[in-house]
């Protein structure tokens, strides 16, 4: 056979099923948040019943989002997730702005934050990798830049997981599945043992409600809850690598969200049985404190290991799914063309994975990711609302399009998701106008970049 014929273009492998989609959903949501944020919620909402209520409400709202994304993912079963949905519903500019902010801050900043969080817990066992172990400091004019052992550990973790995901879909998904099973098992064991142990606290779930400021407190608490549920949409970016995306994606999104919600409620019941709600607000690590109270001081070290595994799993899932956002952008000529390359042997978006790893590692070393990530929260929820609204928009503009899965409860379920997202946006504008404007500024930076890439694509 002659070797002079045209070379066949490498394509992504459709090798993922329902369990993989579920594992990615669970893995991309559960990081450090659930082990820490209940203390933040208790500071503004010191009521056991309301704490459980906001976690349950967060799960239901996330479920509405999962059902909504399920229709869009089955309709457009290819890589990209929200980039594709926004582009198809509103035009390429809106898809680009999402992908721009995702690469610049949302995903790469999130990867940097997770990797440093992983290092924070790793440092408890290997002190060299502690974020408090400053290795060197360099003066830069009136500023100084230093690198800690924690930042080194963060970069090593990013590099390792980038290499695993570069080497193949099965390798990346296989590692993710193994870590997710371990993560779920550790949370279930902690929760069930916590419910079975003698309770030093009898939480008053139906105590009288606060007389004033209840709505404001609920709003602030929900911000923490939404942050802890973030990442639930991750599997949608992987639709181009699912063997039957019309079934696997909706089931993975919905099933994963239900699992996460159940685990979150279970852990919060354990916290409430171990620590008085009045004292929760002063706890820096509520999960470890609850374990130490129920089972003795040694249990807090075991929980630290569980958090370490959980954070590593969340980092792994984010690196796996986020790189799929930039691939279709590059294919459309709206990002660096080199990122459109699919590795001919491994059949992964190798260039996108490497670029993501490089930028995430630089953010982790710079220390700038934390503020940038805070600023991007406003933009993230704005894109949520736009993506949710894409369902009715596309039903109107493309009534003839194939929809293997239709969102349950239409139009109320997508409407609820969109309205809650818009309420969050409005609340951020009122309560944190600086962060909201900074988020809009990050989006605005994408306008000249879009014009440049658009001109190049036309040329």
Secondary structure, DSSP 8 states (H G I E B T S, - for coil): --S-S----------B-HHHHHHHHHHHH-SSGGGTHHHHHHHH---HHHHHHHHHHHHHHHHHHHHHHHHHHHHS-STTTHHHHHHHHH-HHHHHHHHHHIIIIIHHHHHHHHHHHHHHHHTTTSGGG-TT-EEEEEEETTEEEEEEHHHHHHHHHHHHHHHHHHT-HHHHHHHHHHHHHHHHHHHHHHHHHHHHS--S----TT----SS-HHHHHHHHHHHHHHHHTTTTGGGGGGGGBTTHHHHHHHHHHHHHHHHHHHHHHHHHHHHHHS-HHHHTT-SSHHHHHHHHHH-THHHHHHHHHHHHHHHHHHHHHHHHHHHHHHHHHHTTSS-GGGG---TTT-S-HHHHHHHHHHHHHHHHHT-HHHHHHHHHHHHHHHHHHHHHHHHHHHHH-TTS--SS--TTTTHHHHHHHHHHHHHHHHHHHH-HHHHHHHHHHHHHHHHHHHHHHHHHH-
